[in-house]
Amino acid sequence: METNIKPICETGFKIPGDNGHAHRTDTGWYGKGVYFSEYPAYFMANIQGATQLLLCQVLPGKAYQCTKLIHGHSLMKSYDSHVSLCKKELVIFNKYHILPQYIVHYQPNAG
């Protein structure tokens, strides 16, 4: 959501579960972390009217490949992140592994 971009740039990402912070949309299909994708269209299809995208660098470390939905699960032991079943989503659990880099402004395709 575009309204989140400025606060994220000012204070960083808030990880669900840290200091009582909760998920804003759901419990997280692949764990309670912050979701990223290298495929912008994957997420943009679900956001109506958005015209900005926050491009970030993330450090996935040792990633756990999910084999099923693990709603709201914490980070798997001995891993640093989770990868979704379709391999298009990366779930990060440590705010220090996320570095916002650019705010990309775009116009949705009308056709």
Secondary structure, DSSP 4 states (H G I P E B T S, - for coil): -GGGHHHHHHH----TTGGG---SS-S-TT-SSEEE-S-HHHHHTTSTT--EEEEEEE---SEEE-SS--TT--PPTT-SEEE-TTS--EEE--GGGEEEEEEEE------
